Amino acid sequence: MPFPARLPPPAAAATATAAAVLSAVSLRRYLSSRPRSATSAHMSSTAPAAAAAGATTRLLLSGKSPQDQQLLASAAGVLSLEELGGGELAISLAPDGGGDEGFDAGAYMGALLARRFGRWMLWSPRMASTHDLVTQNFAKLPVGVVCVTDVQFKGRGRLKNVWESPPGCLMFSFTSQMNDVRKLPLVQYIVCLAMTEAIKDLSCAKGLPELDVRIKWPNDLYLKGLKVGGILCTSSYEPKVYNICTVHLSFSSIGLNVDNEKPTTCLNAALQELKANSPRLTREDILASFFNKFEALFEIFSNQGFQALEERYYNAWLHSGQRVVVQDAHEGQSVNNVVTIQGLTPSGYLYAIGEDGKSYELHPDGNSFDFFTGLVRRKMEA
């Protein structure tokens, strides 16, 4: 997948060029070269969203290479918050060594092996929505960019739900592109699979107990029967290309619940239960491991389709052989019937067998918060 056609300067001069680009645009209406105080950058996660409307959003830029950083700095000059409630952007380059506050860009980039995803990072200590920033500025940013925040007060959820996300969650949005519209509904399954396998691979690499994170169809992540994360994928269309913004949602927040033990559980709490005094997983390592895994899976998916990954997906989900209740209309009445889930249909819905031995495709009713409440079945052609 091609990146935007911009020619970077030689590597030796790229970092200096990136700084010069930011300096040149520092007088523009959306930029400021001076970081704000901790008070303005870190607001209480319980503060009403309205209190932050029109406030300055601080962004730190980081690239895997000097050329990546220069490309991102060039794009930063035209980023906008106008459709996100207004306010200004205060943009600066992330320190080479990461820094003591918030997300450690240096540690993340050091663990990142992916060549197409996650090489360009926008980080903010607090912002309204990573999803909205990325989608509203999609055309201005390189494909594969990731936006990360520590605190989010207007996160996107299913059915237009809005979430407040406190510290302790890995909250991020990233972009990709796809030409085949038929594969779009299945992208969320690749993202789910990538996250479950990334957590297991990272735990194994660090000699930690394996965390058995599972997929609850279609886009939630569960650990020990409790929700610890989830995925929201949206898309927009340009001629012959679908732009995809992938957003990770965790319980009451966007992201993955890494450190918050309440109200349910989190990854590091589960690790401590499995092995006392176990080293903790960091957001930086998890994000890098995710992109390393996602890039490989996305390549297989793009070239061979979902069938090449189907067995791995079923090994990670919760539903093979699960019996669920579906609602059928009969003579104007709603009748409940039991079916058994077998897998997914080619369109990405649940494939099930009824007690009558016939095949059915299961659809959510569109009204229930839980996808498995109010399932509606449609008979599949033989």
N, C-alpha and C positions, 0 to 999 in steps of 0.2 A: 504494500500500500504506500503510494508516494506521499512524501511530506511536502509541505508548501515549498514552492520553488524559490528559495532565497539563498543566495550564495554567501556563506560566512567568510570572514577574513581568515588568514592563517592562524593556527592554534596559538602561537606565541603572542599574538596581538588581540585575540578574541576577548579575553577577560577585560582588558583595558577598553576595548571597543564597547563591550556591554555597559561598562560603567559610564563611558562617554555618552552612549545612547540615552541612558537614564538621566544623566545630567542635562542633556539637550532638551529633554521633554519635561524637566522638572517644573517648568513654569506653566505647563499646560494645566487646564482646569482640574484634571483628575489626579495630578501627581504632586507629591511633596517629597523632597529628598531627606527630610528630617523625620526620624521615628517619633511617634507620640509617646506620652508618658504611660506608665503601666496602668494608671487609673483609666485613661481613655481607651487603652487597648484591651483591657481585661475587665469586662463588666460582669456583674453577677449573673449566673446562668438562670436565675429565677426572675430576673428583671423582665417586665413586659416588653414585648417586641417593639411596641410603639416608642419606648424610651430611647431605642437605638436608631429610630428612623432619621435619616439625614445625617447620621454621625459619620465620622471618618473610619473607613475600613483599611486597616494596615495589611499590606501584602509583602511578603518576602519571596524573591525569585531565586530559583536554584536550577542548574542544569547539570547533567551527567558529565558533559565535557565543556570546555570554554566556548566552543561553537554553539552547543545547545543553549548555554546561558545567554550568548549574544542574540540568538534567534528569539528567545523568550523576552529578552529586554526590548527588542525591537517591537514585538507585539504589544508590550505593556503600555506603550504610549497612547494606544487607542482603546484600551479597555474602558468599559462604561458600567455604571450602576444605575443609569436613568430608569430602566424598566424594573429595577429591584427596589424602588422606594427612594432613589436619589442618594445623595451623600457623595463624599469624595473618596478617592483612593490615595493612600500614602504608600508609595512603592519604593523598595530598596532591594539591593542584592543581599542574599543570605551570606553570612560569614563562611569562609572556607572550612572552618573547623566545627561548624554547626552552631554552637552557642548554648548558653545555659537555660534559655527560656524556651518553652514550648517544644515543638517538633524539631529533632536534630537532623537537619538536611544532610549534613556530612555523613552521619552514620547510615542514613537511608541510601544515599547515592553510592556509598562504599559497598553495600550489600546487593545493590541492583545489578543484575546481569542482562535484563531485557534490553533489546536494541530498538524496539518500536514503541513500547508503552512505558510511561512513568519517567521518561528521561527529562521531562520538563515539569517542574513543580512550582505551584503557587501555594504558599502557606500563610494563613492568617490566625492570630490568636483567638479572634472572635469575629464571626460574620453571620449574616442572615441565613444564607444557603449556598453551599458549594455547588449544588445542582444548578441553581438559577444563575450563578456567576458564569459557570461554564457554558450552559446552553445559550444564554443571551449573548455571549461573546465567542461562540463556536467558530465563526468564520475568521476571527482575528487571531486565533491561537493555533499552534501546531497540533496535528492529529496525534493523539496519545498523551496529551497533557493531563496532569492530575492536579486537582485542587484539594488541599487538606486544611482542616481547621481544628482547633482544640475545643471551642465552644460554639454551638450553633443554635440560633433562637428562632429560626423559621424554616426548618428542614421540610423537605417534601416527603409525603407518604402516599400510600395507596388511597384511592377515593378522595383525593385532595386533602387528606389529613395533614395537619401541621404539627411538627414535633420540636420540642426543646431538647437539646442534647448537652449534657453536662460534661466536664472534663472526665477523662478516663476512658473515652471511647475513641476508636479509630474511625474518623469520619472523612470520607473523601468521595470525589466524583472524577471520572475520567472519560475520555472520548475515544471512539473508534469509528471506522467506516466500513460499510458493506454494500455490495452491488446487488445481491440476490435478496429480494423482498421476502421470498418464501422462508428464508432462514431467520428473519428478524425475531419472530416469537420465541425462538430457541436460544437467543443470545443470553437471556437471563439464566438459563440452565448451565451454560458454559461458565458464567461468572460464579454461580453457586458452587459448581464442581471445583473450579480453580481455588476458591477460598478454603473449602474443606481439605483438599489435598495439600495446599500450601501450609496450613496449620500443622498437619500431620508431618509433612516433610521437615518443617522448621523444628518441631519438637524432637524428631529423630536426629537431626543434625546436631542439636545441642545436647543430646543425651538425656532428654526429658521424657517423662511418661507420655504416651500417645493420648491426645485429646480426641475423642470420638465425636467430632462435630458432624451432624447429619443434616440433610436437606429435607425440609417440609415443603412440599409442592404448594405453590410454584416458586416462591422466592424468599423463604425464611430459613434461618440457620438455627439448629437446636443442639443443645448439649445437656445430657442427662434429663431429657424431657422438658427442658426450659429454653425459651427463646433467648438467643444471645446475639442475633444479627439478622440481616435480611437485605434484599436487593430490590432496587427499583430501576427499570430500564425504560427510557423514553427515546423517541427518535424523531427526526425531522428529515424532510426530503429535499434534495437538490437534484437537478437533471441527471439521471442514471446512477446516483449515489445516495445511499441512506446514511445520514450522520447519526451516531448512537451515543447518547450520554448515559453512562452507567453509574448508578448511585447506590452505595451501600448503606443500608439502614440497620440500626440496631434498636434494641428495645428502648422506646421513648426517645430515640435519637437516630441520627443518620450515622451509620458506621458499624463497627463491630465492638461489642462490649468486652474490653480488655481488662479493665481494672475496677469496675463498679460492681461490688458484691450484691448490692440491693438495686431494685426490688426482687430480682431473681437470682442470677449468678453471673459469673464472668470467667474468662479463660484462666486468669491467674489464680482465682479462688479454686477452680477445679484442679489446677496443677498442685496447689498446696494440699488439697485433700488426697490426691494420689501419692504425693511424696512431700513430706514436711521439709521446709526450708529449701524447696526447689527454686532454682533461679527463675526469674520472671521473664515472660515474653514481652518484648517492647513493641510499640506501635511501628517504629521504624523497620524492625526486622520483619514484622508481619506484612507490612505493605510491600517491601521489596520481594519477599517470598511469594506474595500473591502475583505480582506482575511477572516474575520469573516463570511461574506456573501458567498464568493466563496466556502469556504470549505463545507458549508451546501448544496449549489446547486450542487457542483461537486459530492457529495455523492449520491444525488438523481439521477443525470444524469448517474452515473456509474452503479447504481443498477437497475434503472427503465427505463432508456433511456430518450430521449429528449421529448417524448410525455407527460411525467409527468410535464414538465415545459413549455410546448408549450403555454398554455393560458397566463401564466405570461409574456412570451416573447412577444406575440402579444400585450399585454397591454402596453408594453414599446416601441414598434417600431412605425414607422411613416407610414406604407404602406398598412394597411388593406383597401381595396376598392380603392386603388390608380390606376388610369388609366395611362398607360405608352405606349410609342411607341416602337415597335419592328421592326427589319429589316428582311425581307424575300427575298430570291432570287427567281425571276420569269422570266424565259426566258432570263437569263443572266443579268437582271436588279435588282437593289435593291429597294424593295417596302416596304413602311412603313405601318404598321397596328397597331391598338389599341387593347390592352388587359387590363383586370382588375385583379390586384393582389389579391389573396385569402389567401395566406400563404406561407409555405415552403413545398417542396417535401421531402421525406425521405432522399434524398442525400444532402439536404441543399440548393438547388437552389430555386428560386422563383416559386411558383405555381400560374398560372393565367388562367383565362377563356377568350377565344377570343370572338369576336362579332359573330362568327359562332357557339358559344355554346360549343366548344370543349376545352379540357383541354390541357395546355401547360406548359412545364418547361422552364424557362427563364435563359439563360446563358449570362454573359458579353462577349463582343467580344475579350477581352484580350488586346485591344489596347487603349481604352479610359481611361482617368484619372478618370472620374466619371463612376461608375459601371452602372448608369442608362442611359448613352449615348451609343448607339450602342448595345442594348440588342438583342440577337438572341433567337428565340423560337424553341423548339422541341416538336412535338406532343407526348403526353403521351398515352400509351396504355390503353384502356378501362378496 
